[in-house]
């Protein structure tokens, strides 16, 4: 009470939020999203698999296993029994399982790998024989005899011209070949064939020198050999009906063999956003199953007794399932095809049980099956592109507004057609936006007009080309397939014309240099958050998505790229052009260096760059970056050089690159990349503005990386003043 006898107002304590208010909010949100939680099971498994491939040392894998196991057990033990604790606990344990699966499979598939390049004669049995007419080559997978002392499986190519008859799976051959260990990434961010070869059991690659002799015809029998022979025969039959790239695309739709597609047309398909049509996946499997079900229903419905008393839809679903399995086996059972077949079988089972045809749960089941069987598929572009596209399509059409817009209704033909075109265009735009980060990360390129090209290409492929091919193959049984092959050829010609036209449009492709893995993971996390949740909380996924995209866009292109063998070097000039140390470098090397630097234009000779001078033996260049001038010495011949002159120029240069061992007296001011150093680091990308050096083999102890590395001294990077340095 105050001095005047009045009651003073009492101050109430400030209202403070309860400590567990946020916890209850998250619990309430997860309760609302309870139907979506199961979709994160393959994501958690993928996180563990990704940890194995992302972490480079055994100690890190053990630490991650212990951390995930401990965190998961603790969350389940001390949690309050709510969804948060269950989600975190089981997510950590499933991630631990994924890491263990990937690690175990990499050890289980271990096989000897060739230690060094060699020229060797050997005999062996042909496992696979793939003809590549567009390149004029035949690619063989061979099991050498034990006496040869070679790895159990060797991949070898030979010129198609002059190749002997009888090069079939099971045949025994005698050959002299130059073999090398499976190459790893030539530069940071490039394709790592060593990892792919490790999981396929391929221990060496090479090329035949001289003629190949077929010693004995195939003697083994069995289903798989019969299937391989039939697949090869069917591919040749299709290519005989349709010449050139037209026949190559036709064969790709049936057997998955893309060897006859001309490289220019393959590039056009990729640049126009139509390359997914060449990989047998959901579109092709769905078309095959749908056609089989449609024909089965129509034929059986001709009988009144069957139509009234038999479950025709179940019978048609069974026939469709058999057709899908047969198509998957015939096409080689690659990851996208297996995934699509599994998903289709689950859909058919759901239809048989009266469930909804296609949901995100079915996509999750397909991803889970593939990852459990082939965990290494996670890091390949095929798995990522395939599942990302399907997930985006299903999530888009699962949205209430999109579902309401696309729902069929009683309206005029023009309005219905416009609605379907708008729905297809929207789907194409969403799919292109979803696949763009994946394409940029793996291939450093992404098409801009793919959504519009697919509006024509997908219906053309689904309703014209593939049915015409199937009908033509059936008509060939009675010798009447020629007219139908003409129809299929016209459809394929239109498809290739569309690809060439779209790819030639200005700005049809955007190119970026190698994307940082962190930027890619941020975009993937944001995309999954948007696609897998249903409530407004999904919008939070745009934050990591935008941050990852900004990170990727702001990442500067490397100024200097050096391949792992030291033979090839590329400098990105200020005008964006790429200058090569060896102007006669092949198309593959040019493509690798161009994509690594994010350059689309044709590369030119280093001697044409301002500030550079080249001779037959070496090039010297002055590179101006961020107010500094960097001096480069690069050797491009293996002839003996004057020792005194070489050491003098080495002392002048900041960076020295050579594909040979340089003498100890060659001491540059900053970085020495000769043959011993590059064997330790692999390919190198250098950003001169801040002195960043990235390598392909640094701190990587995966088994496929260890086989590619030879013992070599560490590289010392000296500071510009030469007082201190860092060791790679």
Secondary structure, DSSP 4 states (H G I P E B T S, - for coil): --TTSPPPPPPPPPP---TTHHHHHHHHHHHHTGGGGGGGHHHHHHHHHHHHHH--SHHHHHHHHHHHHHHHHHHHHHS-SSHHHHHHHHHHHHHHHHHHHHHHHHHHT------S-EEEEEEEEEEEEEEETTTTEEEEEEEE-GGGT--S-EEEEEESTTPPTT--TT-EEEEEEEEEPPP--SSTTS--HHHHHHHHT--EEEEE-S--EEEE-----SHHHHHHHHHHHHHHHHHHHS-HHHHHHHHHHHH---TTS-HHHHHHHHHTT-GGGGS-SHHHHHHHHHHHHHHHHHHHTTSHHHHHHS-HHHHHHHHHHHHHHHHHHHTT--HHHHHHHHHHHHHHHHHHTT--S--HHHHHHHHHHHHHH-GGGGGSHHHHHHHHHHHHHHHHHHSHHHHHHHS--S--HHHHHHHHHHHHHHHHHHHHHHHHHHHHHHHSEEESSHHHHHHHHHHHIIIIIHHHHHHHHHHHTTT--HHHHHHHHHHHHHHHHHHHHHHTSTT-EEE--PPPHHHHHHHHHHHHHHHH--SGGGGGHHHHHHHHHHHHHHSPPPSEEE-TTSS-EEEE-TTS-EEESSTT--HHHHHHHHHHHT--SPPEEGGGSTTEEE-SSEEEEEEEETTEEEEEEEE---S---HHHHHHHHHH-SEEE-SSPPPTT---SSEEE-HHHHHHH-SEEEETTTTEEEESSTT---HHHHHH----PPPEEE-TTSS-EEE-
